[in-house]
Amino acid sequence: MEAQDLKIVGRSIPRVDVTSKLTGQALFGEDVKLPGPLLHGKILRSPHPHAIVKRIDTAAAEKLAGVKAVATAADLPDVRIGKNLKDEHYFASDKVRFVGDRVAAVAAVSREIAEEALRLIEVEYELLPALTNPIDAMRPDAPLVHPDLMNYQVVAAAQPEGGNVCSLNSLSRGDPEAGFAEAHQVFEQQYITEMQHQAYMEPHACLATYNPDNTYTVYTSTQGIFGMRNSVAEALGVPQNRVKVVGTEIGGGFGGKIVMKDEVAAATLSRKSGLPVRIVMTRAEDFMCGNPRAGFYITIKTGVSKDMRMVARTMEIVLDGGAHAMGAALMCWALPQFAEGPYSIPNLRVTSRCVYTNKANSSAFRAPGGPQTNFAVESETERIATAMGWDALAFRRKNLMPEDHPNLAGTPMRSVNVEETLDAALEISGYDPAQTGLGPNRARGLALGNWNVGGMPTGTVLKMNDDGSANLITGVVDLTGVNTSLTQVVAEALQLPVEKVTVKSLDTDSAPHAAQSAGSQTLKSMGTAAVQAAQEVKQQLFELAVEELDATPDNMELAEGEVRVQGSPERTVAVRKLLAKHMANSGPVVGKGGTGAFSRMPSFCAHIADVDVDSETGRVTLLRYCASQDVGVAINPVICIGQVQGGVAQGVGMALSEGLTYQDGQPQNTGFLDYKIPSALDLPMIETKLVEKPAVEGPFGAKGIGEPPCVPVPAAIANAIYNAVGVRVTSLPINPEKLRRAIKAKKEGQASS
């Protein structure tokens, strides 16, 4: 359908789950209840960042009244687990590698008794040196976090280099060294970012039960039920059909609830006790052993010509992967494919290394690797333009990515709308590169961002009911309003009112395979599958209507619950009549749809931040924020705008205040008192412009939009700070202490000169 023909897609209808969530009826991870008694599980976690486990004695805990089960590594198969590199035992048996590493678990009739039982478990440790800096971890004499790394099984993405480098990935085009030699000027700088926790409202929570038929049922707050099922089955050593995962409502994920956490411990305790076991992390536990955004060390070198062309660039990226490869290895593999940013550089090499440290496992967090690399790319764009005396906006335009530009993996980038997105941000903000100053210590900053949106294998079933209404059956987790958008997609495809379409997310036993709700691909993947299923339903209905309408299916259309002959609106038959007449002979009308992996396409954004800097305290106040977003087609505009605003808020936290800190391997800020995320008082109204130009793939031309809006935020704010006070801060977060020191150093340097 052409965009102008759409009736339901493109409307800001209310979310379909609004009533259940506003009234408190929605069931989140901790809300699940089962008949009969329920046990409370707790995990004994390592207090040390790096140590050999010499002895574990659980006898006293097992004898405590009210304790029903204790589990250690001895209760699970001796197998290493991991999606990309099998480098982890679920329970540590020989060695702990970060503060929070699982050592044992208990289940008791109350949470208090379970906590007392943990204190009774005796563990003898032999302490080892702890690594908290990935640069130090790459030194030849550094202690090894995983001495057996080169013997681990590689599943995907990871390419172990040895030492503490669990993956080395590099892609290139052209000859960067030759490009530097021919360049008019060469610039080089290092940028550093810290680990960032997803800071969702709901901590990790799960409930597991071992069933009489020797199967497990796991209720959990997860972003992907099928990936969770596979991980749980692997750790338990059972076939996947022996594990059923039921996804609950999810109180925020942002990538942090993709991987398995305490589900296997709960399942093992249930098997040993014969009762359901619930485990809910405390906030401190979640901060201590969640899966934060990886910290980066980026060395970026750029050669430019006299006519404002970027002729060569190299990027050396070191990721702080934490104690296990987990999602960081996948991120390390993906980085070279998008680190070029929204530009086209003829001579380019991007090398990324994922390095083990004795810290929490880093993994996905909204656009994994995107904000870190963009902070370097867009800070350098402004720094180079300033040094060369160029208009930074003209410098950007000169180097923008064209349509079909191949990324470093050789994939042509299609639906490239970067210039349109930039123009939209300039329009709503009134940005003038010659007038970035807004007054004393006040200024504006610009940054472009991109994120490559792909798609994952996904299936769905669409069934018609006797009254002509429809049910879409999926296994997708409704993380960001995707079920509302899917309702609109099906309603548009079948020309039904939205009230006659219901989307149901079922469990792993009942639903077709679905991709995880991550990677900005959920709606693209499941929406495309839903359109396919709707096409099958339409074809079946048209074939049933041949006799009634005396026409061929090619000449029919659906409208308002009827099958009609195109061009002859008087020749119609109601869908409900067709279903009633043909059910006995033809059976129910059911369509199915499925997609494989999509090629990746870029989604762009352009952000402009207005800041006020208190030069005495280093405090930064956001005065205004404008964001444009390349969305393809907005299935539900208000949901899209909400995604942009939420992404900006998280980017503001990364830019100004958020960062997990460690001292001698001990986490220092494990709660919201010490880990500062932006509140409504810290944010201005985020002015948003959606740029709509139908994409070549995706339902009705929609692109994935969840991740791009957080990408350029740190760079936009850093550029605004520079324009306000003339200080270029190259590490995140740019907190008041850091900025105050930089301003003071600048003043002292000026005074001494």
C-alpha positions in Angstrom: 0.0 0.0 0.0 1.1 3.6 -0.6 1.5 5.7 2.5 -1.4 7.9 1.5 -3.7 4.8 1.4 -3.0 3.8 5.0 -6.0 4.1 7.4 -4.7 2.5 10.6 -1.0 2.4 10.3 0.3 5.9 11.1 -2.4 6.7 13.8 -1.4 7.3 17.4 -3.9 4.8 19.0 -3.6 4.1 22.7 -1.5 1.1 23.7 -3.4 -2.1 24.0 -2.0 -2.8 27.4 -2.8 0.6 28.9 -5.7 -0.6 31.1 -3.9 -3.6 32.6 -0.9 -1.5 33.5 -2.7 1.5 34.8 -4.9 -0.6 37.0 -2.1 -2.8 38.3 -3.5 -6.0 36.8 -0.5 -6.7 34.7 1.7 -9.5 36.1 5.4 -8.7 36.4 8.2 -11.1 37.3 7.6 -10.9 41.1 3.8 -11.1 40.8 3.4 -14.7 39.6 1.7 -16.9 42.0 1.0 -20.7 41.9 -1.3 -22.9 44.0 0.3 -24.2 47.1 3.4 -23.2 49.0 6.2 -21.2 47.5 9.9 -21.1 48.4 12.1 -18.1 48.4 15.5 -18.5 46.8 18.7 -16.5 47.4 22.1 -16.7 45.7 25.4 -16.8 47.6 27.6 -14.5 45.6 31.4 -14.0 45.7 32.6 -11.1 47.8 35.9 -11.2 45.9 36.7 -10.1 42.4 39.1 -12.9 41.7 39.9 -15.9 43.7 40.3 -19.7 43.6 37.4 -21.6 45.4 39.2 -24.1 47.5 36.2 -25.5 49.6 32.5 -25.1 49.8 30.7 -26.5 52.9 26.8 -26.2 52.9 26.1 -28.6 55.8 25.1 -26.0 58.3 22.8 -24.3 55.9 21.1 -27.5 54.9 20.4 -28.2 58.6 18.8 -24.8 59.3 15.0 -25.1 60.0 13.0 -23.8 57.1 15.7 -24.5 54.4 14.3 -26.9 51.8 17.2 -27.1 49.3 20.8 -26.0 48.7 22.4 -26.0 45.3 26.0 -25.7 44.1 27.9 -26.6 40.9 27.7 -30.3 42.0 23.9 -30.2 41.2 24.4 -29.2 37.5 26.2 -30.8 34.6 29.9 -29.9 34.4 29.5 -27.9 31.2 30.6 -24.5 30.1 27.8 -22.2 28.8 27.8 -19.1 26.7 26.1 -17.9 23.5 29.2 -16.8 21.6 32.0 -18.3 23.6 31.5 -21.1 26.1 33.5 -19.7 29.0 31.3 -19.8 32.0 30.1 -22.4 34.6 26.7 -21.4 35.9 27.9 -21.9 39.5 31.5 -21.1 40.2 33.3 -24.3 41.3 37.0 -23.7 40.9 37.3 -19.9 40.6 35.3 -16.7 41.0 35.9 -13.9 38.6 33.9 -10.9 39.8 32.1 -9.6 42.9 28.7 -11.2 42.5 29.7 -14.4 40.8 27.3 -17.2 41.8 28.7 -19.8 44.2 25.6 -21.5 45.7 21.9 -21.0 46.1 19.3 -21.8 48.8 15.6 -22.1 49.0 13.7 -21.6 52.2 10.2 -21.0 53.5 11.0 -17.3 54.0 13.4 -14.7 52.6 14.8 -14.1 56.0 15.6 -17.8 56.5 17.2 -18.0 53.1 19.4 -15.1 53.9 20.5 -16.7 57.2 21.3 -19.9 55.3 23.6 -18.0 53.0 25.6 -16.8 56.0 26.0 -20.4 57.2 27.6 -21.6 54.0 31.4 -21.7 54.4 33.6 -20.9 51.4 37.4 -21.0 51.5 39.0 -18.6 48.9 42.5 -18.1 47.8 42.7 -14.5 46.6 44.1 -13.6 43.2 45.1 -10.2 41.7 42.1 -8.4 40.3 42.0 -6.6 36.9 39.6 -3.7 36.6 41.2 -1.8 33.6 41.1 -3.5 30.2 44.3 -1.7 29.1 46.1 -3.2 32.1 44.6 -6.6 31.3 46.2 -6.6 27.9 49.7 -6.3 29.2 51.9 -9.5 28.8 52.4 -9.9 32.5 48.8 -9.4 33.5 47.2 -12.3 35.4 44.8 -14.4 33.3 41.1 -14.2 34.1 40.6 -17.3 31.9 43.8 -19.4 31.7 42.1 -21.9 29.4 40.7 -19.3 27.0 42.2 -20.8 23.8 40.6 -24.2 24.6 37.1 -22.8 24.9 34.5 -23.6 22.3 33.6 -20.8 20.0 30.0 -20.7 19.0 29.7 -17.5 17.0 31.2 -14.0 16.7 34.1 -14.4 19.2 37.6 -14.7 17.8 39.9 -15.3 20.8 43.4 -13.6 20.5 44.8 -15.1 23.7 45.9 -13.6 27.0 42.8 -11.7 28.3 41.5 -10.8 24.8 38.5 -13.0 24.3 37.8 -11.6 20.9 39.7 -9.6 18.2 37.6 -8.4 15.3 38.8 -6.1 12.5 37.5 -4.9 9.1 38.9 -2.5 6.7 38.7 -0.9 3.2 41.3 0.9 1.2 44.7 1.7 2.6 44.5 3.9 5.7 48.3 4.3 6.0 48.5 5.6 2.4 45.5 7.8 3.1 47.3 9.4 6.1 50.4 10.0 4.1 48.4 11.9 1.4 46.2 13.8 3.9 46.6 17.5 4.4 46.4 17.1 8.2 46.1 14.1 10.6 44.3 14.2 14.0 44.5 11.6 16.7 42.7 11.4 20.1 41.6 8.9 22.7 38.1 8.8 24.2 37.0 6.8 27.2 33.6 5.7 28.5 32.6 3.9 31.6 30.2 0.9 32.2 26.6 2.1 32.3 23.8 0.1 34.0 20.4 -0.1 32.3 18.8 1.2 35.5 15.4 -0.4 34.8 12.7 -0.1 37.5 12.1 -3.8 38.0 15.1 -5.9 39.2 15.6 -9.4 37.7 12.8 -11.7 38.9 11.9 -15.3 38.1 9.9 -18.3 39.4 10.6 -21.9 38.4 8.9 -25.1 39.1 9.9 -28.7 38.5 6.9 -30.6 37.2 5.8 -34.3 37.8 6.6 -35.1 34.1 10.3 -34.1 34.6 9.9 -30.8 32.8 10.6 -27.3 34.0 8.4 -24.2 33.8 10.1 -20.9 34.2 8.3 -17.6 34.6 10.6 -14.7 34.1 11.1 -11.1 33.3 12.9 -11.5 30.0 13.3 -9.8 26.6 13.3 -13.1 24.7 11.6 -16.3 25.9 13.2 -18.6 23.3 16.7 -17.5 23.9 16.0 -17.9 27.6 14.6 -21.4 27.1 17.7 -22.4 25.2 20.1 -21.1 27.8 18.3 -22.7 30.7 18.1 -26.0 29.0 21.8 -25.9 28.2 22.8 -25.2 31.8 20.4 -27.8 33.2 21.6 -30.4 30.6 18.1 -31.2 29.3 16.5 -31.0 25.8 14.8 -27.7 25.0 11.4 -29.4 24.9 11.8 -30.1 28.7 11.8 -26.4 29.5 8.8 -24.1 29.1 9.5 -20.3 29.5 6.6 -18.0 30.2 7.5 -14.3 29.8 5.9 -11.9 32.3 5.4 -8.2 31.8 8.8 -6.6 32.0 9.5 -3.5 34.0 12.2 -2.2 31.7 15.0 -4.1 30.0 17.0 -2.0 27.5 19.1 -5.0 26.7 19.8 -6.0 30.3 17.2 -8.7 30.4 18.3 -10.7 27.4 20.6 -13.1 29.1 19.9 -15.7 31.7 20.4 -14.7 35.4 18.9 -16.7 38.3 16.5 -18.9 36.4 18.7 -22.0 36.5 19.3 -21.6 40.2 15.5 -21.4 40.8 14.9 -24.5 38.6 17.5 -26.5 40.3 16.2 -25.6 43.8 12.7 -26.5 42.7 13.9 -29.9 41.4 15.6 -30.6 44.7 12.8 -29.3 47.0 9.8 -30.4 44.9 8.3 -26.9 45.3 8.2 -23.7 43.2 11.0 -21.3 43.9 11.1 -17.6 43.3 14.2 -15.5 43.2 14.2 -11.7 43.1 17.4 -9.8 43.0 17.8 -6.9 45.4 18.7 -3.6 43.8 22.3 -3.9 45.0 22.5 -7.4 43.5 21.2 -6.1 40.2 23.7 -3.3 40.1 26.5 -5.7 41.2 26.0 -8.5 38.7 23.7 -7.2 36.0 24.9 -6.8 32.4 25.9 -3.2 31.9 27.0 -1.3 28.8 30.7 -2.0 28.2 33.3 0.7 29.0 35.3 1.7 25.9 38.8 3.0 25.2 38.8 4.4 21.7 41.8 5.7 19.9 40.7 7.4 16.7 43.0 8.8 14.0 41.6 10.8 11.1 43.3 12.2 8.0 41.5 15.1 6.1 42.1 16.8 2.8 42.1 20.6 2.1 38.6 20.4 0.7 37.0 19.0 3.9 37.1 15.3 3.0 37.8 12.6 5.5 40.3 10.6 3.5 41.5 8.1 6.1 40.6 6.8 9.5 41.6 4.1 12.0 39.8 3.2 15.2 41.3 1.0 17.8 38.6 0.1 20.3 39.1 -1.8 23.5 36.0 -3.1 25.2 35.8 -3.8 28.9 34.0 -7.2 28.6 33.9 -8.1 32.3 34.4 -11.6 33.6 32.8 -13.5 30.7 32.4 -12.9 26.9 28.6 -13.0 27.0 27.1 -10.2 24.8 30.3 -8.2 24.7 31.9 -10.7 22.2 28.9 -10.2 19.9 29.3 -6.4 20.2 33.0 -6.6 19.5 32.2 -8.5 16.3 29.5 -6.0 15.2 31.4 -2.8 16.0 33.5 -2.6 12.8 30.3 -2.8 10.8 28.8 0.5 12.1 31.7 2.4 13.7 32.2 4.4 10.5 29.2 6.5 11.7 26.9 8.3 9.2 29.9 9.0 6.9 31.7 7.6 3.9 35.5 7.3 4.4 37.5 5.7 1.5 40.4 4.4 3.7 39.1 2.9 6.9 40.1 0.3 9.5 38.2 -0.5 12.7 39.8 -3.0 15.1 37.9 -4.0 18.3 39.1 -6.1 21.2 36.9 -7.5 23.9 39.0 -7.9 27.0 38.3 -9.9 30.2 38.4 -8.0 33.5 37.2 -8.9 37.0 34.0 -7.0 36.8 30.4 -7.7 36.0 29.8 -9.2 32.5 29.0 -6.4 30.1 26.4 -7.1 27.5 23.7 -5.3 25.5 22.4 -1.9 26.4 20.3 0.1 23.9 22.4 0.4 20.8 25.4 -1.7 22.1 28.6 0.1 21.2 26.8 2.9 19.5 26.9 5.8 22.0 30.5 4.9 22.8 31.8 5.0 19.3 29.6 7.9 18.3 31.0 10.0 21.2 34.5 9.6 19.6 33.3 10.1 16.0 31.2 13.2 16.6 33.5 14.8 19.1 36.3 14.4 16.6 34.1 15.8 13.8 33.7 19.0 15.8 37.3 19.0 17.0 38.7 18.7 13.5 36.4 21.4 12.1 37.4 23.8 14.8 41.1 23.2 14.3 40.8 23.6 10.5 38.6 26.7 10.7 35.8 24.9 8.9 32.0 25.1 9.3 31.3 21.9 11.2 27.9 21.5 9.5 29.4 21.8 6.0 32.2 19.4 7.0 29.5 16.8 7.9 27.6 17.3 4.7 30.7 16.9 2.6 31.2 13.4 4.0 27.7 12.0 4.5 27.0 8.4 3.6 25.3 8.0 0.2 22.6 5.5 -0.8 24.0 1.9 -1.2 27.2 2.8 0.6 28.8 -0.5 1.6 29.7 -0.9 5.2 33.0 -2.5 6.2 31.4 -6.0 6.0 30.4 -5.2 2.4 26.6 -4.8 3.0 25.1 -2.0 1.0 23.3 0.5 3.2 19.8 1.1 1.8 17.2 3.6 2.7 19.9 6.1 3.6 18.0 9.2 4.9 20.8 10.9 6.8 20.6 14.3 5.1 16.8 14.5 5.4 17.2 13.7 9.1 19.9 16.3 9.6 17.7 18.9 7.8 14.7 18.1 10.1 16.8 18.7 13.3 18.0 22.0 11.9 14.5 23.0 11.0 12.9 22.4 14.4 15.9 23.8 16.4 16.8 26.8 14.2 20.5 25.7 14.5 23.0 28.0 13.0 26.7 26.7 13.0 27.9 30.3 13.0 25.9 31.1 16.1 26.3 28.2 18.5 26.8 30.5 21.5 23.7 31.5 23.4 25.3 33.8 26.0 27.9 33.5 28.7 28.6 29.8 29.3 25.6 28.9 27.2 25.8 27.2 23.8 24.5 24.6 21.4 26.0 21.3 20.3 25.1 19.1 17.3 25.7 15.4 16.7 24.5 12.9 14.1 24.0 9.3 15.0 23.3 6.0 13.3 22.4 2.4 14.2 22.1 -0.4 11.7 18.8 -2.1 12.1 18.5 -5.8 11.0 16.0 -8.5 11.6 16.0 -12.0 13.2 14.2 -15.3 12.4 10.6 -14.9 13.6 7.3 -16.7 13.1 3.6 -16.0 13.8 0.2 -17.5 13.3 -3.0 -15.5 12.5 -6.4 -17.1 12.9 -9.8 -15.8 11.9 -12.7 -16.1 14.3 -16.3 -16.9 13.4 -17.3 -13.3 13.7 -14.6 -12.0 11.4 -12.3 -10.8 14.1 -8.7 -12.0 14.2 -6.1 -13.2 16.7 -2.3 -12.9 16.1 -0.3 -15.5 18.1 3.3 -14.7 18.8 6.1 -15.4 21.2 7.3 -11.9 21.2 7.8 -10.0 24.5 5.9 -6.7 24.4 8.7 -4.5 25.7 8.0 -1.1 24.0 4.4 -1.2 22.8 5.1 -3.7 20.0 1.8 -5.5 20.4 0.0 -2.2 19.8 1.9 -1.7 16.6 1.3 -5.3 15.5 -2.4 -4.8 16.1 -2.3 -1.9 13.7 -0.3 -3.8 11.2 -2.7 -6.7 11.1 -5.7 -4.4 11.1 -4.3 -2.5 8.2 -3.5 -5.7 6.2 -7.0 -7.1 6.8 -8.8 -3.8 6.7 -10.4 -4.4 10.1 -11.0 -2.0 12.9 -8.3 -2.3 15.6 -11.0 -3.5 18.1 -11.3 -6.6 16.0 -7.6 -7.6 16.2 -6.0 -9.1 19.3 -2.3 -9.9 19.7 -1.4 -12.6 22.2 2.1 -13.4 23.4 2.3 -17.0 24.5 5.0 -19.2 26.0 7.7 -21.3 24.3 5.5 -24.4 24.2 2.6 -22.6 22.5 4.0 -19.9 20.2 6.0 -20.1 17.0 9.7 -19.1 17.4 10.1 -15.4 18.0 13.2 -13.2 18.1 14.1 -11.4 21.3 12.8 -7.9 21.8 16.1 -6.2 21.2 18.2 -4.8 18.4 15.5 -2.4 17.1 14.2 -5.3 15.0 11.2 -6.7 16.9 8.5 -4.8 15.0 10.4 -5.2 11.7 10.7 -8.9 12.1 7.4 -9.8 13.7 5.5 -7.1 11.7 6.8 -8.6 8.4 5.8 -12.1 9.5 2.4 -10.7 10.5 1.9 -9.2 7.1 2.8 -12.5 5.5 0.3 -14.3 7.7 -2.4 -11.7 6.8 -1.6 -12.3 3.1 -2.2 -16.0 3.5 -5.5 -15.3 5.3 -6.6 -12.9 2.5 -5.8 -15.5 -0.1 -7.8 -18.2 1.6 -10.8 -15.8 2.0 -10.6 -14.8 -1.6 -10.6 -18.4 -2.7 -13.7 -19.1 -0.5 -15.4 -16.1 -2.1 -15.0 -17.2 -5.8 -18.4 -18.9 -5.9 -20.3 -16.1 -4.2 -18.8 -13.3 -6.2 -18.2 -15.0 -9.5 -14.7 -13.5 -9.7 -11.1 -14.6 -9.5 -9.1 -14.0 -6.3 -6.9 -11.5 -8.3 -9.8 -9.2 -8.7 -10.8 -9.1 -5.0 -10.1 -6.9 -2.0 -10.9 -6.8 1.7 -12.7 -3.8 3.2 -14.8 -3.3 6.3 -15.2 -7.0 7.1 -16.2 -7.9 3.5 -14.6 -9.4 0.4 -15.4 -7.2 -2.5 -14.8 -7.3 -6.3 -12.5 -4.4 -7.2 -14.3 -1.7 -9.1 -17.7 -3.2 -8.3 -18.5 -2.2 -4.7 -22.0 -3.7 -4.9 -20.6 -7.2 -5.4 -19.6 -8.2 -1.8 -19.8 -11.0 0.7 -19.3 -10.7 4.5 -16.2 -12.5 5.8 -18.3 -13.9 8.7 -20.7 -15.4 6.2 -17.8 -17.0 4.3 -16.4 -18.5 7.5 -19.7 -19.9 8.6 -20.5 -21.4 5.2 -17.2 -23.1 4.5 -16.0 -24.1 7.9 -17.4 -27.7 7.6 -15.7 -28.3 4.2 -12.6 -26.1 4.4 -11.8 -25.9 8.1 -10.7 -22.7 9.9 -8.9 -19.9 8.1 -5.4 -19.7 9.5 -2.4 -17.9 8.1 1.2 -18.2 9.1 4.2 -16.0 8.4 7.9 -16.2 9.0 11.1 -14.4 8.3 14.7 -15.2 8.3 17.5 -12.8 9.1 17.2 -9.4 7.4 20.1 -7.5 5.9 20.9 -4.5 8.1 19.9 -1.0 7.1 20.8 2.3 8.8 18.5 4.4 10.9 19.7 7.9 11.5 19.1 10.6 14.0 20.3 14.2 14.5 20.4 15.9 17.9 21.0 19.4 19.1 21.5 20.2 22.7 21.4 23.6 24.4 23.4 23.8 27.7 24.3 26.2 30.4 27.5 25.5 32.3 28.3 26.8 35.7 32.0 27.4 35.4 32.5 27.5 39.2 30.9 24.1 40.0 31.0 22.3 36.6 27.3 21.7 36.7 25.6 21.3 33.3 22.0 22.3 32.8 20.1 21.2 29.7 18.1 24.1 28.5 16.6 22.6 25.3 16.9 19.4 23.4 15.8 18.8 19.8 15.9 15.3 18.1 15.0 14.1 14.6 14.6 10.4 13.9 14.6 8.5 10.6 11.7 6.0 11.2 10.8 4.8 7.7 7.0 4.9 8.4 5.8 5.5 11.9 3.3 2.7 12.6 2.2 4.5 15.8 3.7 8.0 16.0 3.2 8.7 19.7 5.0 5.4 20.5 7.8 6.4 18.2 8.1 9.8 19.9 8.1 8.1 23.3 11.0 5.9 22.2 13.0 8.9 21.0 12.4 10.8 24.3 13.3 7.7 26.4 16.5 7.1 24.4 17.5 10.8 24.8 17.0 10.5 28.6 19.2 7.5 28.9 21.9 9.2 26.7 21.8 12.2 29.0 22.6 10.0 31.9 25.5 8.4 30.1 26.7 11.9 29.1 26.5 13.7 32.5 26.3 11.4 35.5 26.1 7.6 34.9 29.0 5.2 35.3 29.7 2.1 37.3 32.8 2.6 39.4 35.1 0.0 41.0 37.8 0.2 43.6 40.1 -2.8 43.8 37.4 -4.8 42.0 34.7 -3.9 44.5 31.7 -2.1 43.0 31.2 1.3 44.6 27.7 2.5 43.5 25.2 -0.3 43.7 22.0 1.7 44.2 20.2 4.8 43.0 21.5 6.8 45.9 25.1 6.6 44.4 24.2 5.9 40.8 22.6 9.0 39.4 20.1 8.7 36.6 18.3 11.8 35.1 14.9 12.6 36.6 12.2 14.8 35.0 13.8 17.7 36.8 17.0 17.2 34.9 15.5 17.1 31.4 13.9 19.8 29.3 11.0 19.0 26.9 12.5 16.9 24.2 11.3 18.3 20.9 11.0 15.5 18.4 10.6 15.3 14.6 9.9 12.0 12.9 11.3 11.7 9.4 9.1 9.4 7.4 10.3 7.9 4.1 9.2 4.3 3.6 12.1 1.8 4.0 12.7 -0.9 1.4 12.1 -3.5 4.0 9.8 -3.7 7.0 6.0 -3.7 7.5 4.5 -0.9 5.5 8.0 0.7 5.2 8.7 0.9 9.0 12.3 0.9 10.3 13.4 -0.1 13.8 13.6 3.0 16.0 14.3 1.9 19.6 18.0 2.2 19.8 19.2 5.1 17.6 17.9 8.0 19.8 20.4 7.3 22.6 23.4 7.2 20.2 24.4 10.8 19.6 23.4 12.3 23.0 26.8 12.2 24.7 28.5 13.7 21.7 25.9 16.4 21.2 26.2 17.4 24.9 30.0 17.3 24.9 30.0 19.5 21.8 27.7 22.0 23.4 29.9 22.1 26.5 32.9 22.8 24.4 31.1 25.6 22.6 30.0 27.0 26.0 33.3 27.0 27.9 36.0 26.0 25.4 36.8 22.7 27.2 36.9 19.4 25.2 36.2 16.6 27.7 37.2 13.2 26.2 35.8 10.8 28.8 32.3 10.1 30.1 30.5 10.9 32.2 31.2 14.6 32.1 30.2 15.0 35.7 30.6 18.3 37.6 33.9 17.3 39.3 35.5 16.3 36.0 34.3 19.4 34.2 35.3 21.8 37.0 38.8 20.4 37.0 39.0 20.8 33.2 37.8 24.4 33.3 40.2 25.2 36.1 43.1 23.7 34.2 42.2 25.8 31.2 42.1 29.0 33.2 45.5 28.2 34.9 47.0 27.4 31.5 45.8 30.7 30.1 47.1 32.5 33.1 50.6 30.9 32.9 50.8 31.8 29.2 
